[in-house]
Amino acid sequence: MSRRLMRWSCSGPKLIVYLSKARPALDEISGEVTRTRVWLENDQRTRWENELRRRTRALEEAQAALFSSRLSTFRDATTAEQWAVHRAKRAFDEAEDKLRVIRKWNRDFDNRVGPLLKQMEKLHTVLAHDMVRAIAYLAQAINTLHAYAGIAPPTAAPASAPAPSGGSPGEASAGGEGSGGPGVPRAGYG
């Protein structure tokens, strides 16, 4: 079998291996996109809304404690109470920022991911339909090439005996111009 035929016969299985790996990878990516959308829309949004409510209560409690300490003793508030308010305010601001980012991503997710998903779906279609036909075509080409390689080359016809070198004048030598080959009359002779 020639190298070219060997190369062709190896490309079919390689394409099958490629398809067996590429299609599941694309399916996994589609699943990840769906899971990410659900994670953003439900899990993260709910988590940070709840966290914002909890941190709002903590900030309100810290502010109330600071206010009551100022009123009860008519003195300056303690440093610990002021730090508690600052810490609660930073935590509240962080939760607000996170929730703002989550909401922004929820709005922008489809616009950013949509074009990439369309390209991926086109590739999935090519892999699911066109490549299956390509494998069938390659299999047929491989079978045709194997069948062709299995045909023995035609054997050469037995060489005719050379014409005597001392032929009559006017006769062309065998195989020369005017010779029609064995059994074929020469030109000019009846």
C-alpha positions as CSV (number, residue, x, y, z in Angstrom):
1,M,0.0,0.0,0.0
2,S,1.5,3.4,-0.9
3,R,2.2,6.1,1.6
4,R,-0.6,8.3,0.1
5,L,-3.1,5.5,0.6
6,M,-1.8,4.9,4.1
7,R,-2.3,8.6,4.9
8,W,-5.8,8.6,3.5
9,S,-6.7,5.5,5.5
10,C,-5.4,7.1,8.7
11,S,-7.4,10.3,8.3
12,G,-10.8,8.7,8.7
13,P,-10.1,7.4,12.2
14,K,-8.5,10.7,13.2
15,L,-11.6,12.5,12.1
16,I,-13.8,10.2,14.1
17,V,-11.6,10.7,17.2
18,Y,-11.8,14.5,16.7
19,L,-15.6,14.3,16.5
20,S,-15.8,12.1,19.5
21,K,-13.9,14.7,21.5
22,A,-15.2,17.9,20.0
23,R,-19.0,17.3,20.2
24,P,-19.0,16.5,23.9
25,A,-16.8,19.5,24.5
26,L,-19.3,21.8,22.8
27,D,-22.1,20.2,24.7
28,E,-20.2,20.8,28.0
29,I,-19.7,24.4,27.0
30,S,-23.4,24.9,26.3
31,G,-24.1,23.4,29.7
32,E,-21.6,25.7,31.4
33,V,-23.2,28.7,29.8
34,T,-26.6,27.6,31.0
35,R,-25.3,26.9,34.5
36,T,-23.6,30.3,34.6
37,R,-26.8,32.1,33.6
38,V,-28.7,30.3,36.3
39,W,-25.9,31.0,38.8
40,L,-26.0,34.7,38.0
41,E,-29.8,35.1,37.8
42,N,-30.7,33.0,40.9
43,D,-27.9,31.9,43.1
44,Q,-25.7,35.1,43.2
45,R,-28.6,37.6,43.0
46,T,-30.4,35.9,45.8
47,R,-27.2,35.5,47.9
48,W,-26.3,39.2,47.6
49,E,-29.8,40.5,48.1
50,N,-30.0,38.5,51.3
51,E,-26.5,39.6,52.3
52,L,-27.4,43.2,51.6
53,R,-30.4,42.9,53.9
54,R,-28.3,41.3,56.6
55,R,-25.6,44.0,56.3
56,T,-28.2,46.7,56.3
57,R,-29.6,45.4,59.6
58,A,-26.0,45.2,61.0
59,L,-25.3,48.8,60.0
60,E,-28.6,50.0,61.5
61,E,-27.8,48.1,64.7
62,A,-24.3,49.6,64.9
63,Q,-25.6,53.1,64.2
64,A,-28.2,52.6,66.9
65,A,-25.6,51.4,69.4
66,L,-23.4,54.4,68.6
67,F,-26.4,56.8,69.0
68,S,-27.6,55.2,72.3
69,S,-24.1,55.3,73.8
70,R,-23.9,59.0,73.0
71,L,-27.3,59.7,74.5
72,S,-27.0,57.6,77.6
73,T,-23.8,59.0,79.0
74,F,-23.7,62.3,77.4
75,R,-20.1,61.7,76.5
76,D,-18.2,61.0,73.3
77,A,-18.9,57.7,71.7
78,T,-16.4,54.9,72.3
79,T,-13.9,54.1,69.6
80,A,-15.1,50.5,69.4
81,E,-18.7,51.6,68.6
82,Q,-17.4,54.0,65.9
83,W,-15.3,51.3,64.4
84,A,-18.3,49.0,64.4
85,V,-20.2,51.5,62.4
86,H,-17.4,52.0,59.9
87,R,-16.9,48.2,59.5
88,A,-20.7,47.7,59.0
89,K,-20.8,50.6,56.5
90,R,-17.9,49.1,54.5
91,A,-19.6,45.7,54.5
92,F,-22.9,47.3,53.4
93,D,-21.1,49.2,50.6
94,E,-19.4,46.0,49.4
95,A,-22.8,44.1,49.3
96,E,-24.3,47.0,47.3
97,D,-21.4,46.9,44.8
98,K,-21.6,43.2,44.4
99,L,-25.4,43.3,43.8
100,R,-24.9,46.2,41.3
101,V,-22.3,44.1,39.4
102,I,-24.6,41.0,39.5
103,R,-27.5,43.0,38.1
104,K,-25.3,44.5,35.4
105,W,-24.1,41.0,34.4
106,N,-27.7,39.7,34.3
107,R,-28.6,42.5,31.9
108,D,-25.5,42.1,29.7
109,F,-25.0,38.3,29.8
110,D,-27.0,37.5,26.7
111,N,-25.6,40.4,24.7
112,R,-22.0,39.3,25.5
113,V,-22.4,35.5,25.3
114,G,-25.1,35.4,22.6
115,P,-22.8,36.0,19.6
116,L,-20.3,33.4,20.9
117,L,-23.0,30.9,21.4
118,K,-24.2,31.4,17.8
119,Q,-20.7,30.6,16.5
120,M,-20.5,27.6,18.7
121,E,-23.9,26.4,17.5
122,K,-22.8,26.7,13.9
123,L,-19.7,24.6,14.8
124,H,-21.9,22.1,16.5
125,T,-24.1,21.9,13.4
126,V,-21.0,21.4,11.2
127,L,-19.8,18.6,13.5
128,A,-23.2,16.9,13.7
129,H,-24.1,17.0,10.0
130,D,-21.2,17.9,7.7
131,M,-18.5,15.9,9.5
132,V,-20.7,12.8,9.6
133,R,-21.1,13.1,5.8
134,A,-17.3,13.7,5.5
135,I,-16.6,10.5,7.4
136,A,-18.9,8.6,5.1
137,Y,-17.2,10.2,2.1
138,L,-13.7,9.3,3.5
139,A,-14.8,5.8,4.2
140,Q,-16.0,5.4,0.6
141,A,-12.8,7.0,-0.7
142,I,-10.7,4.7,1.4
143,N,-12.6,1.6,0.2
144,T,-12.3,2.8,-3.4
145,L,-8.5,3.3,-3.0
146,H,-8.1,0.0,-1.3
147,A,-10.0,-1.7,-4.2
148,Y,-7.9,0.2,-6.7
149,A,-4.7,-0.7,-4.9
150,G,-5.8,-4.4,-4.9
151,I,-6.1,-4.5,-8.7
152,A,-3.0,-6.0,-10.3
153,P,-1.5,-3.8,-13.0
154,P,-2.2,-5.1,-16.5
155,T,0.6,-7.3,-17.8
156,A,2.5,-6.1,-20.9
157,A,1.7,-7.9,-24.2
158,P,4.4,-10.3,-25.3
159,A,6.9,-8.4,-27.4
160,S,6.7,-9.4,-31.1
161,A,9.8,-10.7,-32.7
162,P,11.9,-8.0,-34.3
163,A,11.7,-7.9,-38.1
164,P,14.7,-9.1,-40.0
165,S,17.2,-6.3,-40.6
166,G,17.6,-7.3,-44.2
167,G,14.0,-6.6,-45.3
168,S,13.1,-5.7,-48.9
169,P,13.6,-2.2,-50.0
170,G,10.5,-0.1,-49.6
171,E,9.4,-2.0,-46.5
172,A,9.5,0.0,-43.3
173,S,11.0,-1.7,-40.3
174,A,8.6,-3.0,-37.7
175,G,7.4,-0.3,-35.4
176,G,8.5,2.4,-37.8
177,E,6.4,4.8,-39.7
178,G,3.9,3.1,-41.9
179,S,3.8,0.0,-39.8
180,G,0.4,-0.8,-38.6
181,G,1.5,-3.4,-36.2
182,P,0.9,-7.1,-36.5
183,G,-2.1,-8.0,-38.6
184,V,-2.5,-4.5,-39.9
185,P,-1.7,-3.9,-43.5
186,R,0.9,-1.3,-44.2
187,A,0.0,1.8,-46.0
188,G,0.3,1.6,-49.7
189,Y,-0.1,-2.2,-49.9
190,G,-3.4,-3.7,-50.7
